Amino acid sequence: MSDAHIDKNKQLAKLNQFDVTIRGSYLSTVISIEQLISDIISYHFCPNEDKRKQFVSLILNNNRNFVFSYSIDILERILILHYVDLIQQYPNLINELRKIRNYLNWLAHSMLDTSEEFLAKDLTDTIRLISYGDNGETNYKELTRTEIDERLEDCISVHFMLVYIRMEVRERVLSNNI
């Protein structure tokens, strides 16, 4: 194996590791947001803890049709129908959740660019992702740690909103105040 080939493999390994760091941090954060949404939905429908856990297990977590976008839609309807004050308190929550979902979908369905052209730039703090538009056009987008950190800050803000909403829904359901 030539030195150039070894160097390229090292460069690819570093790029792949940085990709895991960038996209993995976002994915793990969004997973906790999805779980909070499931908790809110389950607390709304199941005040009994054993039944709630079963509801999460059988309906929310094991149903391939129950995707993130659907859980956001259900959460929105529950809030509008039963917790108007919470939707008024957090009027941008649903739009922020949809932005998070769209960004997650883009991250998850884009391919890491490992082309010679991109590798030649020898960037240490940037990955470039490739996606395809509706008309088959190739789209390239460079992504830095700074950008993903900004996106993570948005996620953390939404996370805290959902934690509060989960607490409120649980308390209201348990005290039958809905």
Residue frames relative to the residue before (quaternion, step in Angstrom):
aa qw qx qy qz dx dy dz
M 1.0000 0.0000 0.0000 0.0000 0.00 0.00 0.00
S 0.4117 -0.7311 0.4931 0.2298 3.56 -0.79 1.01
D 0.6405 -0.5250 0.4012 0.3913 3.53 -1.30 0.42
A 0.6280 0.5379 -0.3333 0.4530 3.59 1.03 -0.79
H 0.6549 0.5058 -0.3074 0.4699 3.58 1.00 -0.83
I 0.6402 0.5147 -0.3139 0.4761 3.59 1.00 -0.83
D 0.6526 0.5130 -0.3106 0.4631 3.59 0.95 -0.88
K 0.6513 0.5070 -0.3172 0.4670 3.58 0.96 -0.85
N 0.6431 0.5159 -0.3257 0.4628 3.60 0.96 -0.79
K 0.6381 0.5120 -0.3238 0.4752 3.59 1.02 -0.77
Q 0.6453 0.5207 -0.3091 0.4657 3.57 0.99 -0.87
L 0.6556 0.5003 -0.3024 0.4781 3.58 0.98 -0.85
A 0.6403 0.5225 -0.3253 0.4596 3.58 0.98 -0.82
K 0.6536 0.4991 -0.3113 0.4763 3.61 0.97 -0.83
L 0.6462 0.5189 -0.3141 0.4631 3.57 0.98 -0.87
N 0.6624 0.4993 -0.3032 0.4690 3.58 0.93 -0.89
Q 0.6487 0.5116 -0.3229 0.4618 3.59 0.96 -0.79
F 0.6515 0.4967 -0.3144 0.4796 3.58 0.99 -0.80
D 0.6023 0.5502 -0.3427 0.4659 3.59 1.09 -0.71
V 0.6454 0.5084 -0.3140 0.4757 3.59 0.94 -0.88
T 0.6460 0.5181 -0.3164 0.4629 3.59 0.97 -0.84
I 0.6938 0.4806 -0.2808 0.4570 3.57 0.82 -1.02
R 0.7709 0.3600 -0.2140 0.4800 3.58 0.55 -1.12
G 0.6247 0.5640 -0.3403 0.4194 3.59 1.04 -0.70
S 0.6413 0.5219 -0.3338 0.4527 3.57 0.98 -0.77
Y 0.6578 0.4946 -0.3108 0.4754 3.56 1.00 -0.79
L 0.6537 0.5261 -0.3112 0.4461 3.57 0.89 -0.93
S 0.6854 0.4805 -0.3095 0.4512 3.60 0.81 -0.89
T 0.6325 0.5224 -0.3291 0.4677 3.58 1.08 -0.66
V 0.6732 0.4888 -0.2967 0.4688 3.58 0.94 -0.85
I 0.5765 0.5734 -0.3821 0.4391 3.61 1.08 -0.61
S 0.6707 0.4817 -0.3163 0.4670 3.61 0.91 -0.82
I 0.6105 0.5311 -0.3484 0.4731 3.61 1.11 -0.62
E 0.6409 0.5168 -0.3226 0.4670 3.59 0.94 -0.84
Q 0.6627 0.5045 -0.3072 0.4604 3.58 0.97 -0.83
L 0.6259 0.5248 -0.3394 0.4665 3.58 1.04 -0.70
I 0.6299 0.5176 -0.3307 0.4753 3.58 1.00 -0.78
S 0.6439 0.5110 -0.3170 0.4730 3.60 0.95 -0.85
D 0.6330 0.5277 -0.3283 0.4615 3.58 1.00 -0.79
I 0.6566 0.5072 -0.3182 0.4588 3.59 0.88 -0.92
I 0.6592 0.4980 -0.3069 0.4724 3.59 0.87 -0.93
S 0.6990 0.4770 -0.2855 0.4498 3.57 0.82 -0.94
Y 0.6407 0.5044 -0.3365 0.4710 3.61 0.98 -0.71
H 0.6198 0.5483 -0.3491 0.4397 3.57 1.02 -0.74
F 0.7796 0.3677 -0.1859 0.4718 3.58 0.83 -0.95
C 0.8113 0.2268 -0.0847 0.5321 3.61 1.09 -0.56
P 0.1537 -0.8124 0.5559 0.0857 3.60 -0.05 1.18
N 0.6133 0.5213 -0.3465 0.4817 3.59 1.19 -0.49
E 0.4688 -0.7316 0.4205 0.2612 3.59 -0.58 1.16
D 0.6532 0.5050 -0.3282 0.4588 3.62 0.93 -0.80
K 0.6730 0.4741 -0.2936 0.4860 3.58 0.95 -0.87
R 0.6117 0.5539 -0.3478 0.4450 3.58 1.06 -0.71
K 0.6636 0.4967 -0.3033 0.4701 3.58 0.90 -0.91
Q 0.6468 0.5076 -0.3102 0.4773 3.55 1.03 -0.79
F 0.6156 0.5421 -0.3292 0.4678 3.59 1.04 -0.78
V 0.6553 0.4952 -0.3064 0.4811 3.59 0.91 -0.91
S 0.6940 0.4959 -0.2790 0.4411 3.55 0.84 -0.99
L 0.7709 0.3914 -0.2026 0.4599 3.58 0.76 -1.04
I 0.7840 0.3528 -0.1679 0.4823 3.58 0.89 -0.90
L 0.7874 0.3783 -0.1956 0.4457 3.56 0.64 -1.10
N 0.7778 0.3686 -0.2027 0.4670 3.60 0.82 -0.90
N 0.7722 0.3698 -0.1976 0.4774 3.60 1.03 -0.64
N 0.5711 0.5760 -0.3830 0.4420 3.56 1.22 0.27
R 0.3572 -0.7673 0.4939 0.1994 3.58 -0.42 1.19
N 0.6369 0.5263 -0.3282 0.4579 3.57 1.19 -0.42
F 0.6265 0.5221 -0.3351 0.4718 3.57 1.24 -0.34
V 0.0514 0.8242 -0.5548 0.1015 3.54 0.18 1.31
F 0.7433 -0.4276 0.2850 0.4283 3.53 -1.32 0.31
S 0.6672 0.5039 -0.3190 0.4463 3.61 0.85 -0.90
Y 0.6476 0.5141 -0.3142 0.4665 3.58 1.01 -0.79
S 0.6538 0.5048 -0.3239 0.4613 3.60 0.96 -0.80
I 0.6126 0.5282 -0.3470 0.4747 3.60 1.08 -0.66
D 0.6479 0.5158 -0.3145 0.4641 3.61 0.96 -0.86
I 0.6579 0.4955 -0.3102 0.4748 3.59 0.94 -0.85
L 0.6325 0.5253 -0.3310 0.4631 3.58 0.93 -0.87
E 0.6463 0.5241 -0.3223 0.4514 3.58 0.90 -0.89
R 0.6753 0.4888 -0.3013 0.4629 3.61 0.85 -0.90
I 0.6376 0.5219 -0.3279 0.4621 3.59 0.95 -0.85
L 0.6778 0.4905 -0.2982 0.4595 3.58 0.88 -0.91
I 0.6615 0.5034 -0.3079 0.4629 3.58 0.93 -0.86
L 0.7344 0.4466 -0.2399 0.4514 3.58 0.89 -0.92
H 0.8425 0.2310 -0.0690 0.4817 3.58 0.93 -0.83
Y 0.7933 0.2320 -0.1014 0.5536 3.59 1.15 -0.47
V 0.0245 -0.8509 0.5244 -0.0164 3.55 0.81 1.07
D 0.6360 0.5436 -0.3393 0.4300 3.59 0.95 -0.79
L 0.6575 0.5024 -0.3185 0.4625 3.60 1.05 -0.69
I 0.6416 0.4942 -0.3253 0.4882 3.58 1.03 -0.72
Q 0.6349 0.5044 -0.3284 0.4844 3.61 1.12 -0.62
Q 0.6421 0.5259 -0.3155 0.4599 3.55 1.06 -0.73
Y 0.7858 0.1642 -0.0683 0.5924 3.58 1.11 -0.75
P 0.0471 -0.8707 0.4887 0.0288 3.59 0.60 1.12
N 0.7131 0.4412 -0.2636 0.4768 3.62 1.14 -0.46
L 0.3730 0.7757 -0.4588 0.2205 3.57 1.27 -0.09
I 0.7107 0.4589 -0.2841 0.4513 3.60 0.65 -1.03
N 0.6444 0.5024 -0.3292 0.4733 3.61 0.95 -0.77
E 0.6454 0.5078 -0.3221 0.4711 3.59 0.99 -0.78
L 0.6345 0.5199 -0.3293 0.4676 3.59 1.01 -0.77
R 0.6579 0.5005 -0.3126 0.4680 3.59 0.97 -0.77
K 0.6151 0.5276 -0.3422 0.4756 3.59 1.07 -0.69
I 0.6414 0.5197 -0.3120 0.4704 3.56 0.98 -0.89
R 0.6595 0.5098 -0.3033 0.4617 3.58 0.92 -0.91
N 0.6623 0.5031 -0.3121 0.4591 3.60 0.89 -0.88
Y 0.6622 0.4938 -0.3072 0.4725 3.56 0.94 -0.86
L 0.6247 0.5332 -0.3299 0.4654 3.57 1.00 -0.81
N 0.6523 0.5142 -0.3179 0.4572 3.59 0.89 -0.91
W 0.6475 0.5066 -0.3210 0.4702 3.57 0.96 -0.84
L 0.6616 0.5072 -0.3113 0.4562 3.61 0.88 -0.92
A 0.7074 0.4892 -0.2631 0.4371 3.55 0.87 -1.00
H 0.7736 0.3610 -0.1791 0.4890 3.58 1.04 -0.71
S 0.5576 0.5586 -0.4068 0.4599 3.56 1.25 0.35
M 0.3672 -0.7280 0.5456 0.1936 3.51 -1.19 0.64
L 0.4974 -0.6383 0.4998 0.3087 3.55 -1.07 0.77
D 0.3563 -0.7258 0.5510 0.2066 3.57 -0.88 0.98
T 0.0045 0.7966 -0.6027 0.0457 3.56 -0.60 1.18
S 0.2830 0.7902 -0.4970 0.2202 3.57 1.20 0.53
E 0.6420 -0.5143 0.4095 0.3945 3.55 -1.27 0.48
E 0.6361 0.5548 -0.3210 0.4295 3.56 0.98 -0.91
F 0.7027 0.4335 -0.2784 0.4908 3.61 0.89 -0.86
L 0.6447 0.5276 -0.3282 0.4452 3.60 0.94 -0.83
A 0.6061 0.5783 -0.3506 0.4187 3.59 1.08 -0.69
K 0.5915 0.5748 -0.3695 0.4280 3.61 1.15 -0.47
D 0.1870 -0.8379 0.4896 0.1524 3.57 1.29 -0.49
L 0.2157 0.7867 -0.5393 0.2091 3.56 0.91 0.98
T 0.2700 -0.7868 0.5356 0.1457 3.57 -0.96 0.82
D 0.7640 0.3452 -0.1799 0.5146 3.58 1.21 -0.40
T 0.6964 0.4342 -0.2410 0.5181 3.57 1.26 0.31
I 0.1074 -0.7209 0.6761 0.1078 3.50 -1.22 0.67
R 0.2129 -0.7367 0.6149 0.1839 3.55 -1.26 0.26
L 0.1942 -0.7879 0.5800 0.0713 3.51 -0.89 1.05
I 0.2605 -0.7458 0.5999 0.1269 3.51 -1.18 0.75
S 0.0570 0.7627 -0.6424 0.0478 3.54 -0.95 0.94
Y 0.3442 -0.7326 0.5541 0.1945 3.52 -1.30 0.34
G 0.4122 -0.7275 0.5043 0.2156 3.54 -0.89 1.02
D 0.7383 -0.4277 0.3040 0.4238 3.53 -1.35 0.14
N 0.7281 0.3977 -0.2305 0.5084 3.58 1.11 -0.63
G 0.6210 -0.5808 0.3264 0.4130 3.57 1.27 0.32
E 0.4524 0.6844 -0.4671 0.3298 3.59 1.22 0.09
T 0.4293 -0.6888 0.5306 0.2442 3.54 -1.16 0.72
N 0.1075 -0.7870 0.6068 0.0281 3.55 -0.86 1.04
Y 0.1402 -0.7674 0.6228 0.0598 3.54 -0.99 0.92
K 0.0563 0.7819 -0.6200 0.0328 3.56 -1.01 0.81
E 0.2918 -0.7410 0.5817 0.1658 3.51 -0.84 1.05
L 0.1218 -0.7932 0.5966 0.0045 3.51 -1.04 0.92
T 0.1532 -0.8006 0.5764 0.0574 3.55 -0.76 1.09
R 0.6568 -0.4831 0.3990 0.4196 3.52 -1.31 0.23
T 0.6155 0.5556 -0.3445 0.4401 3.60 1.03 -0.75
E 0.6696 0.4908 -0.3105 0.4630 3.60 0.89 -0.88
I 0.6761 0.4739 -0.3165 0.4670 3.59 0.85 -0.86
D 0.6086 0.5437 -0.3563 0.4550 3.62 1.07 -0.63
E 0.6336 0.5105 -0.3284 0.4797 3.59 1.04 -0.73
R 0.6495 0.5018 -0.3129 0.4780 3.58 0.99 -0.80
L 0.6419 0.5223 -0.3204 0.4610 3.57 1.04 -0.75
E 0.6011 0.5448 -0.3558 0.4641 3.60 1.07 -0.66
D 0.6324 0.5152 -0.3259 0.4779 3.59 1.01 -0.79
C 0.6486 0.5204 -0.3085 0.4618 3.57 0.99 -0.85
I 0.6522 0.5157 -0.3176 0.4559 3.57 0.93 -0.86
S 0.6195 0.5312 -0.3385 0.4685 3.58 1.03 -0.75
V 0.6638 0.4821 -0.2923 0.4915 3.59 0.92 -0.90
H 0.6049 0.5685 -0.3459 0.4373 3.58 1.01 -0.79
F 0.6886 0.4759 -0.2849 0.4671 3.58 0.87 -0.94
M 0.5961 0.5406 -0.3599 0.4721 3.60 1.07 -0.65
L 0.6940 0.4828 -0.2767 0.4568 3.57 0.88 -0.97
V 0.5971 0.5482 -0.3629 0.4596 3.59 1.05 -0.65
Y 0.6644 0.4894 -0.3000 0.4786 3.57 0.92 -0.88
I 0.6598 0.5018 -0.3100 0.4655 3.60 0.90 -0.90
R 0.6272 0.5293 -0.3405 0.4588 3.60 0.96 -0.79
M 0.6552 0.5094 -0.3110 0.4632 3.56 0.92 -0.89
E 0.6658 0.5053 -0.2970 0.4617 3.58 0.92 -0.92
V 0.6666 0.4944 -0.3112 0.4630 3.59 0.83 -0.95
R 0.6557 0.5121 -0.3153 0.4565 3.58 0.87 -0.92
E 0.6845 0.4843 -0.2968 0.4570 3.59 0.82 -0.93
R 0.6738 0.4946 -0.3006 0.4592 3.58 0.93 -0.84
V 0.6540 0.4988 -0.3180 0.4716 3.57 0.94 -0.81
L 0.6777 0.4941 -0.2962 0.4571 3.58 0.90 -0.87
S 0.7347 0.3627 -0.2337 0.5234 3.58 1.10 -0.60
N 0.4278 -0.7386 0.4190 0.3098 3.58 1.38 0.20
N 0.4076 0.7201 -0.4682 0.3099 3.59 0.99 0.80
I 0.5572 0.5882 -0.4297 0.3986 3.62 1.00 0.58
